[in-house]
């Protein structure tokens, strides 16, 4: 009898291979790509239901969610892969691009809730709209001090051990270009 899929820290996930339970590692080796929905794919691959594991999509290619893109940044509105959050950007390759006259830029995006793990990657922090002058919550650059390469504005203490770069206020000269503002 085949049991439902399960996973734990101690054991691999299991799938039904015919009428027998099989570990994902075995099932994937026997029928590559068939079980990607239950077992996942490698870090440079995405799961295409019914097809299997395929290479992640590149900048400008169509996507449904962040995991489809090499950059882990799928535009919420346009459904195309953008540059990674935190990367240098333009309004053409990023949904929200913070730009400073010195040439510094930061690819941002709308995010949900507070915290680094809400679509902001390693270099960003989701800052709630009620905390600053925003249309909605956005990823802001994380900073550690007064290094202008890291933050061409003011490195603002958001909470204990967490600073974000405010490059818009008195200490900064950033502009914010949004994809929807482009012709």
OpenMM code with the backbone's topology and positions (N, CA, C; nanometers):
from openmm import Vec3, app, unit

residues = "UNK UNK UNK UNK UNK UNK UNK UNK UNK UNK UNK UNK UNK UNK UNK UNK UNK UNK UNK UNK UNK UNK UNK UNK UNK UNK UNK UNK UNK UNK UNK UNK UNK UNK UNK UNK UNK UNK UNK UNK UNK UNK UNK UNK UNK UNK UNK UNK UNK UNK UNK UNK UNK UNK UNK UNK UNK UNK UNK UNK UNK UNK UNK UNK UNK UNK UNK UNK UNK UNK UNK UNK UNK UNK UNK UNK UNK UNK UNK UNK UNK UNK UNK UNK UNK UNK UNK UNK UNK UNK UNK UNK UNK UNK UNK UNK UNK UNK UNK UNK UNK UNK UNK UNK UNK UNK UNK UNK UNK UNK UNK UNK UNK UNK UNK UNK UNK UNK UNK UNK UNK UNK UNK UNK UNK UNK UNK UNK UNK UNK UNK UNK UNK UNK UNK UNK UNK UNK UNK UNK UNK UNK UNK UNK UNK UNK UNK UNK UNK UNK UNK UNK UNK UNK UNK UNK UNK UNK UNK UNK UNK UNK UNK UNK UNK UNK UNK UNK UNK UNK UNK UNK UNK UNK UNK UNK UNK UNK UNK UNK UNK UNK UNK".split()
positions = [
    Vec3(0.0853, -0.1174, 0.0000),
    Vec3(0.0000, 0.0000, 0.0000),
    Vec3(0.0897, 0.1235, 0.0000),
    Vec3(0.0574, 0.2231, -0.0812),
    Vec3(0.1355, 0.3457, -0.0862),
    Vec3(0.0784, 0.4463, 0.0116),
    Vec3(0.1664, 0.5046, 0.0914),
    Vec3(0.1250, 0.6047, 0.1898),
    Vec3(0.1415, 0.7446, 0.1303),
    Vec3(0.0697, 0.8442, 0.1837),
    Vec3(0.0841, 0.9810, 0.1321),
    Vec3(0.2267, 1.0325, 0.1504),
    Vec3(0.2627, 1.1326, 0.0709),
    Vec3(0.3968, 1.1927, 0.0811),
    Vec3(0.4166, 1.2503, 0.2196),
    Vec3(0.5377, 1.2386, 0.2696),
    Vec3(0.5685, 1.2959, 0.3997),
    Vec3(0.7137, 1.3411, 0.3993),
    Vec3(0.7467, 1.4253, 0.4919),
    Vec3(0.8845, 1.4718, 0.5039),
    Vec3(0.9108, 1.5078, 0.6487),
    Vec3(1.0332, 1.4943, 0.6890),
    Vec3(1.0742, 1.5385, 0.8217),
    Vec3(1.2223, 1.5711, 0.8131),
    Vec3(1.2753, 1.6242, 0.9214),
    Vec3(1.4176, 1.6561, 0.9233),
    Vec3(1.5036, 1.5300, 0.9186),
    Vec3(1.4475, 1.4176, 0.9635),
    Vec3(1.5256, 1.2954, 0.9717),
    Vec3(1.5193, 1.2106, 0.8455),
    Vec3(1.4124, 1.2233, 0.7683),
    Vec3(1.3920, 1.1360, 0.6529),
    Vec3(1.3660, 1.2180, 0.5275),
    Vec3(1.3946, 1.1579, 0.4114),
    Vec3(1.3631, 1.2203, 0.2839),
    Vec3(1.2128, 1.2214, 0.2637),
    Vec3(1.1684, 1.2982, 0.1645),
    Vec3(1.0280, 1.2941, 0.1250),
    Vec3(1.0027, 1.1638, 0.0504),
    Vec3(0.8774, 1.1222, 0.0503),
    Vec3(0.8394, 0.9988, -0.0170),
    Vec3(0.7283, 1.0279, -0.1163),
    Vec3(0.7237, 0.9498, -0.2236),
    Vec3(0.6191, 0.9590, -0.3246),
    Vec3(0.5715, 0.8179, -0.3577),
    Vec3(0.4588, 0.8128, -0.4261),
    Vec3(0.4093, 0.6819, -0.4704),
    Vec3(0.4698, 0.6491, -0.6055),
    Vec3(0.5371, 0.5377, -0.6102),
    Vec3(0.5957, 0.4865, -0.7342),
    Vec3(0.5196, 0.3570, -0.7619),
    Vec3(0.4164, 0.3694, -0.8466),
    Vec3(0.3227, 0.2573, -0.8620),
    Vec3(0.2402, 0.2474, -0.7359),
    Vec3(0.2387, 0.1299, -0.6754),
    Vec3(0.1636, 0.1139, -0.5504),
    Vec3(0.2557, 0.1026, -0.4294),
    Vec3(0.3802, 0.1500, -0.4462),
    Vec3(0.4792, 0.1409, -0.3393),
    Vec3(0.5334, 0.2794, -0.3057),
    Vec3(0.5549, 0.3058, -0.1773),
    Vec3(0.6194, 0.4303, -0.1363),
    Vec3(0.7671, 0.4234, -0.1702),
    Vec3(0.8187, 0.5334, -0.2244),
    Vec3(0.9607, 0.5378, -0.2585),
    Vec3(1.0176, 0.6719, -0.2148),
    Vec3(1.1407, 0.6711, -0.1675),
    Vec3(1.2080, 0.7959, -0.1303),
    Vec3(1.2276, 0.8796, -0.2565),
    Vec3(1.2167, 1.0114, -0.2423),
    Vec3(1.2349, 1.1010, -0.3555),
    Vec3(1.3662, 1.0747, -0.4282),
    Vec3(1.4712, 1.0537, -0.3530),
    Vec3(1.6029, 1.0303, -0.4129),
    Vec3(1.5978, 0.9122, -0.5109),
    Vec3(1.5305, 0.8061, -0.4717),
    Vec3(1.5182, 0.6876, -0.5568),
    Vec3(1.4242, 0.7151, -0.6747),
    Vec3(1.3081, 0.7755, -0.6467),
    Vec3(1.2084, 0.8009, -0.7512),
    Vec3(1.2628, 0.8948, -0.8586),
    Vec3(1.3348, 0.9989, -0.8173),
    Vec3(1.3906, 1.0947, -0.9124),
    Vec3(1.4999, 1.0292, -0.9966),
    Vec3(1.5806, 0.9423, -0.9355),
    Vec3(1.6861, 0.8721, -1.0111),
    Vec3(1.6238, 0.7759, -1.1125),
    Vec3(1.5124, 0.7155, -1.0754),
    Vec3(1.4481, 0.6179, -1.1638),
    Vec3(1.3696, 0.6862, -1.2754),
    Vec3(1.2998, 0.7960, -1.2428),
    Vec3(1.2185, 0.8692, -1.3411),
    Vec3(1.2466, 1.0185, -1.3254),
    Vec3(1.3593, 1.0673, -1.3809),
    Vec3(1.4001, 1.2068, -1.3631),
    Vec3(1.2915, 1.3069, -1.4049),
    Vec3(1.2673, 1.4043, -1.3196),
    Vec3(1.1751, 1.5129, -1.3507),
    Vec3(1.0290, 1.4834, -1.3274),
    Vec3(0.9906, 1.3558, -1.3186),
    Vec3(0.8497, 1.3210, -1.3057),
    Vec3(0.7927, 1.3665, -1.1713),
    Vec3(0.8727, 1.3663, -1.0680),
    Vec3(0.8234, 1.3955, -0.9339),
    Vec3(0.8656, 1.5329, -0.8827),
    Vec3(0.8911, 1.6268, -0.9727),
    Vec3(0.9424, 1.7562, -0.9269),
    Vec3(0.8440, 1.8308, -0.8367),
    Vec3(0.7141, 1.8132, -0.8569),
    Vec3(0.6165, 1.8823, -0.7731),
    Vec3(0.6252, 1.8373, -0.6275),
    Vec3(0.6511, 1.7085, -0.6050),
    Vec3(0.6620, 1.6565, -0.4687),
    Vec3(0.8044, 1.6624, -0.4149),
    Vec3(0.9031, 1.6409, -0.5021),
    Vec3(1.0417, 1.6270, -0.4565),
    Vec3(1.1281, 1.7490, -0.4840),
    Vec3(1.0798, 1.8415, -0.5665),
    Vec3(1.1571, 1.9608, -0.5976),
    Vec3(1.2616, 1.9341, -0.7045),
    Vec3(1.3380, 2.0388, -0.7325),
    Vec3(1.4442, 2.0339, -0.8324),
    Vec3(1.5713, 2.0896, -0.7692),
    Vec3(1.6799, 2.0807, -0.8398),
    Vec3(1.8055, 2.1368, -0.7909),
    Vec3(1.7991, 2.2886, -0.7860),
    Vec3(1.9007, 2.3546, -0.7275),
    Vec3(1.8990, 2.4994, -0.7087),
    Vec3(1.8969, 2.5813, -0.8375),
    Vec3(1.9442, 2.5284, -0.9484),
    Vec3(1.9444, 2.6048, -1.0732),
    Vec3(1.8311, 2.5625, -1.1655),
    Vec3(1.7368, 2.4863, -1.1105),
    Vec3(1.6265, 2.4350, -1.1906),
    Vec3(1.4925, 2.4806, -1.1334),
    Vec3(1.3907, 2.4768, -1.2192),
    Vec3(1.2542, 2.5081, -1.1782),
    Vec3(1.1665, 2.3900, -1.2163),
    Vec3(1.0551, 2.3747, -1.1482),
    Vec3(0.9642, 2.2640, -1.1754),
    Vec3(0.8539, 2.3096, -1.2706),
    Vec3(0.8407, 2.2407, -1.3804),
    Vec3(0.7313, 2.2641, -1.4747),
    Vec3(0.6355, 2.1461, -1.4567),
    Vec3(0.5202, 2.1684, -1.3899),
    Vec3(0.4272, 2.0576, -1.3641),
    Vec3(0.3931, 1.9804, -1.4913),
    Vec3(0.3996, 1.8485, -1.4824),
    Vec3(0.3698, 1.7625, -1.5943),
    Vec3(0.4857, 1.7449, -1.6917),
    Vec3(0.5906, 1.8254, -1.6775),
    Vec3(0.7058, 1.8181, -1.7680),
    Vec3(0.8294, 1.7711, -1.6931),
    Vec3(0.8557, 1.8351, -1.5784),
    Vec3(0.9728, 1.7995, -1.4994),
    Vec3(1.0595, 1.9194, -1.4689),
    Vec3(1.1842, 1.8941, -1.4349),
    Vec3(1.2791, 1.9990, -1.3976),
    Vec3(1.3410, 2.0606, -1.5224),
    Vec3(1.3375, 2.1935, -1.5284),
    Vec3(1.3930, 2.2676, -1.6416),
    Vec3(1.4840, 2.3777, -1.5881),
    Vec3(1.5745, 2.4311, -1.6715),
    Vec3(1.6597, 2.5421, -1.6261),
    Vec3(1.5755, 2.6632, -1.5868),
    Vec3(1.6215, 2.7364, -1.4860),
    Vec3(1.5518, 2.8589, -1.4462),
    Vec3(1.5597, 2.9603, -1.5602),
    Vec3(1.4646, 3.0504, -1.5626),
    Vec3(1.4554, 3.1494, -1.6706),
    Vec3(1.5473, 3.2682, -1.6454),
    Vec3(1.5901, 3.3326, -1.7549),
    Vec3(1.6828, 3.4455, -1.7470),
    Vec3(1.6082, 3.5783, -1.7534),
    Vec3(1.6813, 3.6863, -1.7365),
    Vec3(1.6283, 3.8221, -1.7380),
    Vec3(1.5391, 3.8450, -1.8595),
    Vec3(1.4168, 3.8937, -1.8345),
    Vec3(1.3230, 3.9255, -1.9407),
    Vec3(1.2361, 3.8093, -1.9868),
    Vec3(1.2670, 3.6876, -1.9431),
    Vec3(1.1863, 3.5727, -1.9836),
    Vec3(1.0623, 3.5615, -1.8941),
    Vec3(0.9550, 3.4988, -1.9440),
    Vec3(0.8309, 3.4893, -1.8668),
    Vec3(0.8471, 3.4021, -1.7423),
    Vec3(0.7693, 3.4357, -1.6386),
    Vec3(0.7747, 3.3611, -1.5126),
    Vec3(0.6406, 3.3702, -1.4412),
    Vec3(0.6202, 3.2795, -1.3487),
    Vec3(0.5001, 3.2813, -1.2645),
    Vec3(0.5333, 3.3196, -1.1214),
    Vec3(0.6494, 3.2763, -1.0716),
    Vec3(0.6909, 3.3130, -0.9360),
    Vec3(0.8435, 3.3237, -0.9296),
    Vec3(0.8932, 3.3722, -0.8172),
    Vec3(1.0359, 3.3991, -0.8019),
    Vec3(1.1241, 3.2778, -0.8319),
    Vec3(1.0788, 3.1585, -0.7936),
    Vec3(1.1573, 3.0375, -0.8134),
    Vec3(1.1781, 3.0008, -0.9592),
    Vec3(1.1033, 3.0639, -1.0498),
    Vec3(1.1218, 3.0375, -1.1927),
    Vec3(1.2458, 3.1067, -1.2486),
    Vec3(1.2962, 3.2088, -1.1788),
    Vec3(1.4020, 3.2957, -1.2323),
    Vec3(1.5382, 3.2685, -1.1699),
    Vec3(1.6429, 3.2797, -1.2511),
    Vec3(1.7804, 3.2699, -1.2017),
    Vec3(1.8022, 3.3744, -1.0919),
    Vec3(1.7426, 3.4916, -1.1089),
    Vec3(1.7590, 3.6025, -1.0143),
    Vec3(1.6690, 3.5915, -0.8918),
    Vec3(1.5775, 3.4962, -0.8890),
    Vec3(1.4771, 3.4831, -0.7832),
    Vec3(1.3923, 3.6089, -0.7696),
    Vec3(1.3668, 3.6768, -0.8822),
    Vec3(1.2844, 3.7982, -0.8816),
    Vec3(1.1947, 3.7993, -1.0047),
    Vec3(1.0703, 3.7545, -0.9855),
    Vec3(0.9703, 3.7547, -1.0917),
    Vec3(0.8788, 3.8742, -1.0670),
    Vec3(0.8650, 3.9604, -1.1666),
    Vec3(0.7794, 4.0781, -1.1547),
    Vec3(0.6367, 4.0372, -1.1220),
    Vec3(0.5813, 4.0970, -1.0192),
    Vec3(0.4450, 4.0664, -0.9775),
    Vec3(0.3451, 4.1087, -1.0853),
    Vec3(0.3692, 4.2225, -1.1486),
    Vec3(0.2761, 4.2751, -1.2482),
    Vec3(0.3035, 4.2259, -1.3897),
    Vec3(0.4292, 4.2241, -1.4299),
    Vec3(0.4656, 4.1933, -1.5682),
    Vec3(0.4891, 4.0445, -1.5941),
    Vec3(0.5123, 3.9666, -1.4887),
    Vec3(0.5413, 3.8227, -1.4982),
    Vec3(0.6587, 3.7930, -1.5915),
    Vec3(0.7677, 3.8704, -1.5736),
    Vec3(0.8946, 3.8442, -1.6410),
    Vec3(1.0051, 3.8503, -1.5357),
    Vec3(1.1152, 3.7821, -1.5610),
    Vec3(1.2271, 3.7809, -1.4668),
    Vec3(1.2975, 3.9167, -1.4679),
    Vec3(1.3231, 3.9693, -1.3505),
    Vec3(1.3940, 4.0954, -1.3307),
    Vec3(1.5309, 4.0646, -1.2703),
    Vec3(1.6174, 4.1676, -1.2593),
    Vec3(1.7449, 4.1475, -1.1911),
    Vec3(1.7162, 4.1168, -1.0442),
    Vec3(1.8110, 4.0595, -0.9753),
    Vec3(1.7930, 4.0219, -0.8348),
    Vec3(1.7699, 4.1447, -0.7481),
    Vec3(1.6897, 4.1282, -0.6446),
    Vec3(1.6710, 4.2354, -0.5482),
    Vec3(1.8072, 4.2680, -0.4874),
    Vec3(1.8420, 4.3952, -0.4869),
    Vec3(1.9707, 4.4396, -0.4342),
    Vec3(2.0734, 4.4641, -0.5426),
    Vec3(2.0486, 4.4170, -0.6638),
    Vec3(2.1436, 4.4357, -0.7741),
    Vec3(2.1317, 4.5768, -0.8311),
    Vec3(2.2348, 4.6196, -0.9031),
    Vec3(2.2276, 4.7463, -0.9765),
    Vec3(2.1156, 4.7326, -1.0788),
    Vec3(2.0454, 4.8438, -1.1062),
    Vec3(1.9258, 4.8323, -1.1885),
    Vec3(1.8959, 4.9573, -1.2701),
    Vec3(1.7965, 4.9415, -1.3558),
    Vec3(1.7325, 5.0514, -1.4278),
    Vec3(1.5828, 5.0253, -1.4181),
    Vec3(1.5025, 5.1214, -1.4578),
    Vec3(1.3574, 5.1013, -1.4553),
    Vec3(1.3139, 4.9956, -1.5567),
    Vec3(1.3997, 4.9635, -1.6535),
    Vec3(1.3655, 4.8634, -1.7539),
    Vec3(1.3865, 4.7199, -1.7057),
    Vec3(1.4766, 4.6975, -1.6081),
    Vec3(1.5040, 4.5602, -1.5663),
    Vec3(1.4661, 4.5320, -1.4212),
    Vec3(1.3917, 4.6239, -1.3603),
    Vec3(1.3538, 4.6107, -1.2193),
    Vec3(1.2196, 4.6810, -1.1992),
    Vec3(1.1330, 4.6247, -1.1164),
    Vec3(1.0027, 4.6877, -1.0941),
    Vec3(1.0145, 4.8216, -1.0227),
    Vec3(1.1006, 4.8298, -0.9222),
    Vec3(1.1243, 4.9558, -0.8509),
    Vec3(1.2755, 4.9713, -0.8371),
    Vec3(1.3308, 5.0762, -0.8961),
    Vec3(1.4756, 5.0964, -0.8939),
    Vec3(1.5070, 5.2262, -0.8210),
    Vec3(1.5835, 5.2163, -0.7124),
    Vec3(1.6317, 5.3354, -0.6418),
    Vec3(1.7626, 5.3760, -0.7085),
    Vec3(1.7736, 5.5014, -0.7479),
    Vec3(1.8924, 5.5505, -0.8181),
    Vec3(1.9406, 5.6773, -0.7510),
    Vec3(2.0725, 5.6891, -0.7356),
    Vec3(2.1362, 5.8065, -0.6772),
    Vec3(2.2284, 5.8655, -0.7836),
    Vec3(2.2411, 5.9992, -0.7936),
    Vec3(2.3210, 6.0618, -0.8996),
    Vec3(2.4638, 6.0106, -0.9149),
    Vec3(2.5248, 5.9574, -0.8104),
    Vec3(2.6621, 5.9064, -0.8196),
    Vec3(2.6710, 5.7805, -0.9050),
    Vec3(2.5556, 5.7193, -0.9373),
    Vec3(2.5549, 5.5953, -1.0137),
    Vec3(2.5106, 5.4758, -0.9313),
    Vec3(2.5006, 5.4914, -0.7999),
    Vec3(2.4544, 5.3840, -0.7129),
    Vec3(2.3086, 5.3533, -0.7469),
    Vec3(2.2734, 5.2252, -0.7494),
    Vec3(2.1329, 5.1873, -0.7676),
    Vec3(2.1054, 5.0587, -0.6900),
    Vec3(1.9784, 5.0361, -0.6633),
    Vec3(1.9341, 4.9205, -0.5845),
    Vec3(1.8001, 4.8751, -0.6398),
    Vec3(1.7938, 4.7494, -0.6858),
    Vec3(1.6676, 4.6948, -0.7342),
    Vec3(1.5822, 4.6569, -0.6142),
    Vec3(1.4654, 4.7197, -0.6053),
    Vec3(1.3699, 4.6927, -0.4992),
    Vec3(1.2467, 4.6275, -0.5592),
    Vec3(1.1488, 4.6037, -0.4763),
    Vec3(1.0206, 4.5498, -0.5198),
    Vec3(0.9210, 4.5646, -0.4071),
    Vec3(0.7937, 4.5505, -0.4379),
    Vec3(0.6936, 4.5470, -0.3318),
    Vec3(0.7106, 4.4171, -0.2556),
    Vec3(0.6859, 4.4218, -0.1261),
    Vec3(0.6987, 4.3036, -0.0422),
    Vec3(0.5833, 4.3023, 0.0571),
    Vec3(0.5708, 4.1956, 0.1300),
    Vec3(0.4610, 4.1816, 0.2255),
    Vec3(0.5159, 4.1571, 0.3646),
    Vec3(0.4757, 4.2394, 0.4597),
    Vec3(0.5181, 4.2219, 0.5970),
    Vec3(0.6594, 4.2707, 0.6190),
    Vec3(0.6999, 4.2724, 0.7433),
    Vec3(0.8347, 4.3138, 0.7772),
    Vec3(0.9255, 4.1932, 0.7729),
    Vec3(1.0492, 4.2132, 0.7335),
    Vec3(1.1474, 4.1062, 0.7426),
    Vec3(1.2208, 4.0795, 0.6140),
    Vec3(1.3375, 4.0255, 0.6272),
    Vec3(1.4259, 3.9976, 0.5158),
    Vec3(1.3741, 3.8827, 0.4303),
    Vec3(1.2963, 3.7946, 0.4848),
    Vec3(1.2543, 3.6760, 0.4102),
    Vec3(1.1165, 3.6944, 0.3480),
    Vec3(1.0848, 3.8148, 0.3067),
    Vec3(0.9582, 3.8427, 0.2393),
    Vec3(0.9851, 3.8930, 0.0987),
    Vec3(1.0725, 3.8240, 0.0249),
    Vec3(1.1006, 3.8590, -0.1124),
    Vec3(1.2111, 3.9608, -0.1309),
    Vec3(1.2859, 3.9915, -0.0248),
    Vec3(1.3896, 4.0943, -0.0342),
    Vec3(1.5307, 4.0385, -0.0410),
    Vec3(1.5469, 3.9096, -0.0362),
    Vec3(1.6788, 3.8497, -0.0484),
    Vec3(1.7719, 3.8847, 0.0658),
    Vec3(1.9003, 3.8633, 0.0432),
    Vec3(2.0026, 3.8859, 0.1454),
    Vec3(2.0353, 4.0334, 0.1653),
    Vec3(2.0188, 4.1158, 0.0625),
    Vec3(2.0629, 4.2553, 0.0688),
    Vec3(1.9513, 4.3529, 0.1008),
    Vec3(1.8284, 4.3036, 0.1208),
    Vec3(1.7163, 4.3933, 0.1445),
    Vec3(1.6353, 4.3565, 0.2668),
    Vec3(1.5558, 4.4516, 0.3104),
    Vec3(1.4658, 4.4344, 0.4245),
    Vec3(1.3310, 4.4913, 0.3845),
    Vec3(1.2241, 4.4185, 0.4121),
    Vec3(1.0901, 4.4666, 0.3801),
    Vec3(1.0514, 4.5724, 0.4827),
    Vec3(1.0318, 4.6951, 0.4347),
    Vec3(0.9968, 4.8074, 0.5219),
    Vec3(0.8507, 4.8404, 0.4980),
    Vec3(0.7727, 4.8386, 0.6055),
    Vec3(0.6292, 4.8628, 0.5964),
    Vec3(0.5989, 5.0072, 0.5592),
    Vec3(0.4938, 5.0256, 0.4805),
    Vec3(0.4571, 5.1580, 0.4307),
    Vec3(0.4253, 5.2560, 0.5433),
    Vec3(0.3765, 5.2078, 0.6551),
    Vec3(0.3430, 5.2995, 0.7639),
    Vec3(0.4671, 5.3506, 0.8374),
    Vec3(0.5852, 5.2921, 0.8103),
    Vec3(0.7071, 5.3384, 0.8750),
    Vec3(0.7701, 5.4562, 0.8026),
    Vec3(0.7512, 5.4652, 0.6698),
    Vec3(0.8154, 5.5697, 0.5903),
    Vec3(0.7212, 5.6198, 0.4827),
    Vec3(0.7717, 5.6997, 0.3961),
    Vec3(0.6966, 5.7647, 0.2895),
    Vec3(0.6858, 5.6748, 0.1669),
    Vec3(0.6085, 5.5674, 0.1762),
    Vec3(0.5996, 5.4698, 0.0673),
    Vec3(0.4550, 5.4520, 0.0225),
    Vec3(0.4375, 5.4046, -0.0998),
    Vec3(0.3047, 5.3696, -0.1505),
    Vec3(0.2603, 5.2343, -0.0967),
    Vec3(0.3544, 5.1502, -0.0628),
    Vec3(0.3306, 5.0163, -0.0098),
    Vec3(0.4615, 4.9672, 0.0483),
    Vec3(0.4617, 4.8528, 0.1104),
    Vec3(0.5859, 4.8000, 0.1668),
    Vec3(0.6823, 4.7662, 0.0542),
    Vec3(0.8106, 4.8045, 0.0719),
    Vec3(0.9143, 4.7831, -0.0294),
    Vec3(1.0416, 4.7321, 0.0350),
    Vec3(1.1257, 4.6692, -0.0472),
    Vec3(1.2569, 4.6250, -0.0018),
    Vec3(1.3506, 4.7449, 0.0021),
    Vec3(1.4137, 4.7666, 0.1146),
    Vec3(1.5142, 4.8726, 0.1297),
    Vec3(1.6500, 4.8071, 0.1502),
    Vec3(1.7575, 4.8730, 0.1057),
    Vec3(1.8908, 4.8155, 0.1233),
    Vec3(1.9280, 4.8039, 0.2712),
    Vec3(1.9855, 4.6911, 0.3074),
    Vec3(2.0396, 4.6738, 0.4421),
    Vec3(2.1784, 4.7375, 0.4425),
    Vec3(2.2146, 4.8058, 0.5494),
    Vec3(2.3468, 4.8681, 0.5585),
    Vec3(2.4049, 4.8461, 0.6979),
    Vec3(2.5345, 4.8739, 0.7116),
    Vec3(2.6008, 4.8523, 0.8401),
    Vec3(2.6572, 4.9800, 0.9003),
    Vec3(2.6759, 5.0820, 0.8199),
    Vec3(2.7359, 5.2051, 0.8718),
    Vec3(2.7257, 5.3173, 0.7723),
    Vec3(2.8354, 5.3896, 0.7550),
    Vec3(2.8314, 5.5083, 0.6704),
    Vec3(2.9107, 5.4925, 0.5404),
    Vec3(2.9237, 5.3705, 0.4909),
    Vec3(2.9938, 5.3462, 0.3651),
    Vec3(2.9043, 5.3906, 0.2489),
    Vec3(2.9441, 5.4957, 0.1731),
    Vec3(2.8594, 5.5446, 0.0648),
    Vec3(2.8377, 5.4428, -0.0470),
    Vec3(2.9285, 5.3461, -0.0622),
    Vec3(2.9086, 5.2420, -0.1628),
    Vec3(2.7926, 5.1513, -0.1221),
    Vec3(2.7711, 5.1408, 0.0071),
    Vec3(2.6646, 5.0580, 0.0615),
    Vec3(2.5350, 5.1381, 0.0747),
    Vec3(2.5493, 5.2664, 0.1070),
    Vec3(2.4331, 5.3519, 0.1302),
    Vec3(2.4692, 5.4975, 0.1042),
    Vec3(2.4225, 5.5542, -0.0064),
    Vec3(2.4533, 5.6939, -0.0353),
    Vec3(2.3566, 5.7901, 0.0340),
    Vec3(2.3119, 5.7530, 0.1493),
    Vec3(2.2193, 5.8350, 0.2272),
    Vec3(2.2496, 5.8188, 0.3742),
    Vec3(2.1472, 5.7913, 0.4497),
    Vec3(2.1592, 5.7749, 0.5940),
    Vec3(2.1290, 5.6300, 0.6306),
    Vec3(2.2213, 5.5652, 0.7006),
    Vec3(2.2026, 5.4283, 0.7462),
    Vec3(2.1212, 5.4348, 0.8755),
    Vec3(1.9943, 5.4062, 0.8624),
    Vec3(1.8945, 5.4283, 0.9670),
    Vec3(1.8723, 5.3022, 1.0498),
    Vec3(1.8788, 5.3153, 1.1823),
    Vec3(1.8514, 5.2024, 1.2705),
    Vec3(1.7010, 5.1771, 1.2696),
    Vec3(1.6602, 5.0641, 1.2139),
    Vec3(1.5189, 5.0289, 1.2044),
    Vec3(1.4742, 4.9573, 1.3306),
    Vec3(1.5545, 4.8656, 1.3755),
    Vec3(1.5330, 4.7952, 1.5021),
    Vec3(1.6679, 4.7429, 1.5479),
    Vec3(1.6734, 4.6866, 1.6660),
    Vec3(1.8017, 4.6407, 1.7201),
    Vec3(1.8739, 4.5511, 1.6203),
    Vec3(2.0003, 4.5842, 1.5918),
    Vec3(2.0867, 4.5096, 1.5000),
    Vec3(2.0392, 4.5090, 1.3545),
    Vec3(1.9543, 4.6023, 1.3163),
    Vec3(1.9087, 4.6090, 1.1783),
    Vec3(1.9040, 4.7545, 1.1324),
    Vec3(1.9841, 4.7829, 1.0301),
    Vec3(1.9868, 4.9167, 0.9718),
    Vec3(1.9491, 4.9078, 0.8251),
    Vec3(1.8734, 5.0067, 0.7792),
    Vec3(1.8386, 5.0154, 0.6376),
    Vec3(1.8835, 5.1504, 0.5843),
    Vec3(1.9101, 5.1550, 0.4550),
    Vec3(1.9585, 5.2753, 0.3901),
    Vec3(1.8410, 5.3631, 0.3482),
    Vec3(1.8321, 5.4821, 0.4066),
    Vec3(1.7341, 5.5819, 0.3638),
    Vec3(1.8087, 5.6806, 0.2759),
    Vec3(1.7979, 5.6632, 0.1459),
    Vec3(1.8700, 5.7513, 0.0543),
    Vec3(1.7770, 5.8575, -0.0048),
    Vec3(1.6594, 5.8754, 0.0537),
    Vec3(1.5622, 5.9710, 0.0023),
    Vec3(1.5549, 6.0992, 0.0837),
    Vec3(1.5796, 6.0896, 0.2123),
    Vec3(1.5573, 6.2024, 0.3019),
    Vec3(1.6631, 6.3096, 0.2940),
    Vec3(1.6853, 6.3760, 0.4045),
    Vec3(1.7790, 6.4872, 0.4130),
    Vec3(1.9211, 6.4462, 0.3772),
    Vec3(1.9587, 6.3226, 0.4086),
    Vec3(2.0970, 6.2792, 0.3863),
    Vec3(2.1182, 6.2183, 0.2481),
    Vec3(2.0115, 6.1960, 0.1719),
    Vec3(2.0262, 6.1278, 0.0442),
    Vec3(1.9591, 6.2022, -0.0690),
    Vec3(1.9886, 6.1572, -0.1886),
    Vec3(1.9406, 6.2249, -0.3082),
    Vec3(1.8850, 6.1238, -0.4088),
    Vec3(1.8258, 6.0155, -0.3609),
    Vec3(1.7770, 5.9099, -0.4490),
    Vec3(1.6466, 5.9487, -0.5179),
    Vec3(1.6282, 5.8887, -0.6339),
    Vec3(1.4990, 5.8929, -0.6997),
    Vec3(1.4499, 5.7492, -0.7096),
    Vec3(1.3232, 5.7362, -0.7286),
    Vec3(1.2604, 5.6043, -0.7308),
    Vec3(1.1892, 5.5903, -0.8638),
    Vec3(1.2394, 5.5025, -0.9523),
    Vec3(1.1698, 5.4787, -1.0791),
    Vec3(1.0960, 5.3482, -1.0679),
    Vec3(0.9759, 5.3486, -1.1155),
    Vec3(0.8953, 5.2266, -1.1120),
    Vec3(0.8675, 5.1813, -1.2543),
    Vec3(0.8591, 5.0521, -1.2731),
    Vec3(0.8327, 4.9946, -1.4041),
    Vec3(0.7041, 5.0510, -1.4626),
    Vec3(0.6020, 5.0692, -1.3787),
    Vec3(0.4742, 5.1168, -1.4318),
    Vec3(0.4789, 5.2634, -1.4746),
    Vec3(0.5843, 5.3357, -1.4353),
    Vec3(0.6010, 5.4749, -1.4768),
    Vec3(0.6620, 5.4864, -1.6167),
    Vec3(0.7126, 5.3751, -1.6706),
    Vec3(0.7797, 5.3774, -1.8008),
    Vec3(0.6760, 5.3763, -1.9136),
    Vec3(0.7062, 5.4455, -2.0268),
    Vec3(0.6098, 5.4478, -2.1375),
    Vec3(0.5918, 5.3117, -2.2005),
] * unit.nanometer
topology = app.Topology()
chain = topology.addChain("A")
for resn in residues:
    res = topology.addResidue(resn, chain)
    for name in ("N", "CA", "C"):
        topology.addAtom(name, app.Element.getBySymbol(name[0]), res)
